[in-house]
Amino acid sequence: MTHLKKKLPPLTSLVAFEAAARLGSFTAAAEELNVSREAVSRQIRALEAHLGVTLFARDANRAAMGLLGEQFFSTVSPNLWAIAALAQELAGEAASRPAGAADLVPPPDSEDLPSLLVVDDTPQNIHHLHGLLCGSYRVIAQTSGQKALSYLSGNTVDLILLDIRMPGMDGYETCRQIKATASLADIPVIFVTSLDDPDDETRGLELGACDFISRPVVPAVLRARIRTHIELRQSTAALSDLLSRRADRLERAEGILARLAGEIDQFRSS
């Protein structure tokens, strides 16, 4: 136990870090934890001192999570929530989580979850996105544009997270081919990339992508945009289905009216 205690950071520091990383703000984390912003910052500095690394890049106005912070967050978050859920289960309580944290719980074995296709040639990027999203989505990974298109030829997904810089077929060409395929064209594509030039974003959007997110990603922003685009696609599909069903009913009604008109004319002529 002593050996484990030396290796594990203080729990309060882990909780403060998880909240700040998930919510994207020290202030929001302080509000959720009902402590001061200074207390959150102090706990995170203690965690950084324990680890010997910098998790957040700070300046006078903000604190943005760095690459090491994202990597640590992808491991800490799901495991903290798994421990909390199991503790409640053992205590005979129903598991409860604050709003916005549901997607940090380890994924249930369910095919009913919305599906995300992550296309990236870097395993670390795939692992990071999987850690951020696996609680709310069924995450499928492909390591090249060619493999992604091959997968999509026999499967459907609700949204695609697509890297740009990949060997062979890059993300732009992958997106172009997706949007040129009738059966795939309505799948939302979000570029998640280290590129941050406005020209790169413009090119991606012109090819049909619905969004463009530069790394390092802010977890809360990524989840919000994914949720928005999936809901928009679902709403569009529901509206299209409704219009189709109404058109069918109108066509049947017109057919009935035409038949009645014919019968009336026949009656009049008899």
C-alpha positions as CSV (number, residue, x, y, z in Angstrom):
1,M,0.0,0.0,0.0
2,T,2.9,2.4,0.8
3,H,4.4,1.7,-2.6
4,L,1.1,2.4,-4.3
5,K,0.5,5.6,-2.3
6,K,3.8,7.0,-3.5
7,K,3.0,6.4,-7.1
8,L,-0.6,7.7,-7.0
9,P,-1.3,11.4,-7.1
10,P,-3.6,12.9,-4.4
11,L,-7.3,12.1,-5.3
12,T,-8.3,15.7,-4.8
13,S,-5.8,16.8,-7.4
14,L,-7.1,14.1,-9.9
15,V,-10.7,15.2,-9.3
16,A,-9.8,18.9,-9.9
17,F,-7.8,18.1,-13.0
18,E,-10.6,15.9,-14.4
19,A,-13.2,18.6,-13.9
20,A,-11.1,21.3,-15.4
21,A,-10.1,19.2,-18.4
22,R,-13.7,18.0,-19.1
23,L,-15.3,21.4,-18.7
24,G,-12.5,23.3,-20.4
25,S,-12.2,25.9,-17.6
26,F,-10.8,26.2,-14.1
27,T,-13.7,28.5,-13.3
28,A,-16.3,26.0,-14.5
29,A,-14.5,23.2,-12.6
30,A,-14.6,25.4,-9.4
31,E,-18.3,25.9,-9.8
32,E,-19.0,22.2,-10.2
33,L,-16.8,21.3,-7.3
34,N,-18.1,24.2,-5.2
35,V,-14.6,25.5,-4.4
36,S,-12.7,28.6,-5.5
37,R,-10.9,28.8,-8.8
38,E,-7.6,29.3,-6.8
39,A,-8.2,26.0,-5.1
40,V,-8.7,24.2,-8.4
41,S,-5.5,25.8,-9.8
42,R,-3.6,24.9,-6.6
43,Q,-4.7,21.2,-6.8
44,I,-3.7,21.0,-10.5
45,R,-0.3,22.6,-9.7
46,A,0.2,20.0,-7.0
47,L,-0.6,17.3,-9.6
48,E,1.8,18.7,-12.1
49,A,4.5,18.8,-9.4
50,H,3.8,15.2,-8.5
51,L,4.0,14.1,-12.2
52,G,6.9,16.4,-13.1
53,V,5.1,17.7,-16.2
54,T,3.0,20.6,-17.3
55,L,-0.6,19.7,-18.0
56,F,-2.0,23.1,-18.8
57,A,-0.3,25.9,-20.7
58,R,-1.2,29.1,-18.8
59,D,-1.1,32.8,-19.6
60,A,-2.7,35.8,-18.0
61,N,-6.2,35.1,-19.3
62,R,-6.6,31.4,-19.8
63,A,-5.3,27.9,-19.2
64,A,-5.4,25.6,-22.2
65,M,-4.7,21.8,-21.8
66,G,-1.5,20.7,-23.4
67,L,-0.7,17.5,-25.3
68,L,0.5,15.8,-22.1
69,G,-2.7,17.0,-20.3
70,E,-4.9,15.5,-23.0
71,Q,-3.0,12.2,-22.8
72,F,-3.3,12.0,-19.1
73,F,-7.0,13.0,-19.2
74,S,-7.8,10.2,-21.6
75,T,-6.7,7.7,-19.0
76,V,-7.8,9.5,-15.8
77,S,-11.4,10.4,-16.8
78,P,-12.9,7.0,-17.7
79,N,-11.2,5.3,-14.8
80,L,-12.3,7.8,-12.2
81,W,-15.9,7.4,-13.4
82,A,-15.6,3.7,-13.4
83,I,-14.4,3.7,-9.8
84,A,-17.2,6.0,-8.8
85,A,-19.8,3.9,-10.5
86,L,-18.6,0.7,-9.0
87,A,-18.4,2.3,-5.5
88,Q,-22.0,3.3,-5.8
89,E,-23.0,-0.1,-7.1
90,L,-21.3,-1.8,-4.2
91,A,-23.0,0.6,-1.8
92,G,-26.4,-0.3,-3.4
93,E,-26.9,3.1,-4.8
94,A,-28.0,4.1,-8.3
95,A,-25.0,5.6,-10.2
96,S,-25.3,9.3,-10.7
97,R,-23.1,11.7,-12.5
98,P,-23.1,15.5,-13.1
99,A,-24.5,16.8,-16.4
100,G,-22.0,16.5,-19.2
101,A,-20.1,13.6,-17.6
102,A,-22.1,10.7,-19.0
103,D,-19.8,10.3,-21.9
104,L,-16.9,9.5,-19.6
105,V,-18.3,6.3,-18.2
106,P,-16.9,3.1,-19.8
107,P,-19.0,2.1,-22.8
108,P,-21.9,-0.3,-22.4
109,D,-22.0,-3.3,-24.7
110,S,-24.7,-1.8,-26.9
111,E,-25.1,-1.5,-30.6
112,D,-27.6,1.3,-30.0
113,L,-24.9,3.9,-29.4
114,P,-24.3,6.3,-32.2
115,S,-21.2,5.2,-34.2
116,L,-18.1,7.3,-34.9
117,L,-15.5,6.4,-37.5
118,V,-12.1,7.8,-36.5
119,V,-9.7,7.9,-39.4
120,D,-6.1,8.6,-38.4
121,D,-2.7,7.0,-39.1
122,T,-1.4,7.8,-35.6
123,P,-2.3,5.3,-32.9
124,Q,-1.9,7.8,-30.1
125,N,-4.5,10.1,-31.7
126,I,-6.9,7.2,-32.1
127,H,-6.4,6.2,-28.5
128,H,-6.9,9.8,-27.3
129,L,-10.2,10.2,-29.2
130,H,-11.4,6.8,-28.1
131,G,-10.8,7.7,-24.5
132,L,-12.7,10.9,-24.9
133,L,-15.7,9.5,-26.7
134,C,-16.1,5.8,-26.0
135,G,-18.6,6.4,-23.2
136,S,-21.2,7.8,-25.4
137,Y,-20.4,6.4,-28.8
138,R,-19.4,3.2,-30.5
139,V,-15.9,4.2,-31.8
140,I,-14.5,2.4,-34.9
141,A,-11.0,3.2,-36.0
142,Q,-9.3,3.0,-39.4
143,T,-5.7,4.0,-40.0
144,S,-5.9,5.2,-43.6
145,G,-8.3,6.7,-46.1
146,Q,-8.3,3.6,-48.2
147,K,-9.3,1.4,-45.2
148,A,-12.0,3.9,-44.2
149,L,-13.6,3.8,-47.6
150,S,-13.3,0.0,-47.6
151,Y,-15.1,-0.2,-44.3
152,L,-17.8,2.3,-45.4
153,S,-18.5,0.2,-48.5
154,G,-20.2,-2.4,-46.2
155,N,-21.0,-0.4,-43.0
156,T,-22.7,2.8,-42.0
157,V,-21.7,5.2,-39.3
158,D,-23.3,8.3,-37.8
159,L,-20.3,10.6,-38.1
160,I,-16.6,10.6,-39.3
161,L,-13.7,12.2,-37.5
162,L,-11.0,12.5,-40.2
163,D,-7.3,13.5,-40.0
164,I,-5.8,15.3,-42.9
165,R,-2.1,14.4,-43.0
166,M,-2.0,10.7,-43.8
167,P,0.3,8.8,-46.1
168,G,-1.2,7.7,-49.4
169,M,-4.7,9.1,-49.6
170,D,-4.9,12.2,-47.4
171,G,-7.9,13.4,-45.5
172,Y,-9.0,15.8,-48.2
173,E,-9.2,13.1,-50.9
174,T,-10.9,10.7,-48.5
175,C,-13.5,13.4,-47.8
176,R,-14.0,14.1,-51.5
177,Q,-14.6,10.4,-52.2
178,I,-17.0,10.1,-49.3
179,K,-19.0,13.1,-50.5
180,A,-19.0,11.8,-54.1
181,T,-20.6,8.5,-53.0
182,A,-24.4,8.8,-52.9
183,S,-24.8,6.3,-50.1
184,L,-22.2,8.1,-47.9
185,A,-22.7,11.8,-48.9
186,D,-25.0,12.6,-46.0
187,I,-22.6,11.3,-43.2
188,P,-21.2,14.3,-41.3
189,V,-17.4,14.6,-41.6
190,I,-15.4,16.6,-39.0
191,F,-11.7,17.2,-39.7
192,V,-9.6,16.8,-36.6
193,T,-6.1,17.9,-37.4
194,S,-2.9,19.6,-36.3
195,L,-3.4,22.1,-39.2
196,D,-4.8,25.4,-38.2
197,D,-4.4,27.7,-41.2
198,P,-7.7,29.3,-42.4
199,D,-6.9,28.1,-45.9
200,D,-6.8,24.5,-44.7
201,E,-10.2,24.9,-43.0
202,T,-11.7,26.6,-46.1
203,R,-10.5,23.7,-48.3
204,G,-12.0,21.1,-45.9
205,L,-15.4,22.8,-45.7
206,E,-15.5,23.3,-49.5
207,L,-15.0,19.5,-49.9
208,G,-18.1,18.9,-47.8
209,A,-16.9,18.6,-44.2
210,C,-19.4,20.0,-41.7
211,D,-16.7,21.2,-39.2
212,F,-12.9,21.6,-38.7
213,I,-11.2,21.2,-35.3
214,S,-7.6,21.9,-34.8
215,R,-5.5,20.0,-32.2
216,P,-5.1,20.1,-29.3
217,V,-8.8,19.6,-29.0
218,V,-10.9,20.9,-26.2
219,P,-12.9,17.8,-25.1
220,A,-16.1,19.6,-24.2
221,V,-16.0,21.4,-27.5
222,L,-15.4,18.3,-29.5
223,R,-18.3,16.4,-27.8
224,A,-20.6,19.4,-28.3
225,R,-19.9,19.6,-32.0
226,I,-20.2,15.9,-32.5
227,R,-23.5,15.9,-30.7
228,T,-24.8,18.9,-32.7
229,H,-24.0,17.4,-36.1
230,I,-25.4,14.0,-35.2
231,E,-28.6,15.6,-33.9
232,L,-28.8,17.8,-37.0
233,R,-28.5,14.7,-39.3
234,Q,-31.1,12.8,-37.3
235,S,-33.5,15.8,-37.5
236,T,-32.9,16.2,-41.2
237,A,-33.6,12.4,-41.7
238,A,-36.7,12.6,-39.6
239,L,-38.0,15.6,-41.5
240,S,-37.3,13.9,-44.8
241,D,-39.1,10.8,-43.7
242,L,-42.1,12.9,-42.5
243,L,-42.3,14.7,-45.8
244,S,-42.0,11.4,-47.7
245,R,-44.9,9.9,-45.7
246,R,-47.0,12.9,-46.2
247,A,-46.3,12.8,-49.9
248,D,-47.4,9.2,-50.0
249,R,-50.6,10.0,-48.1
250,L,-51.3,12.9,-50.5
251,E,-50.8,10.7,-53.5
252,R,-53.1,8.0,-52.1
253,A,-55.7,10.7,-51.3
254,E,-55.5,12.1,-54.9
255,G,-55.9,8.6,-56.2
256,I,-59.1,8.1,-54.1
257,L,-60.5,11.5,-55.2
258,A,-59.8,10.6,-58.9
259,R,-61.5,7.3,-58.5
260,L,-64.5,8.9,-56.8
261,A,-64.7,11.5,-59.6
262,G,-64.7,8.8,-62.2
263,E,-67.4,6.9,-60.4
264,I,-69.5,10.1,-60.1
265,D,-69.1,10.8,-63.8
266,Q,-70.1,7.2,-64.6
267,F,-73.2,7.5,-62.4
268,R,-74.2,10.7,-64.1
269,S,-73.9,9.2,-67.6
270,S,-75.9,6.2,-66.7
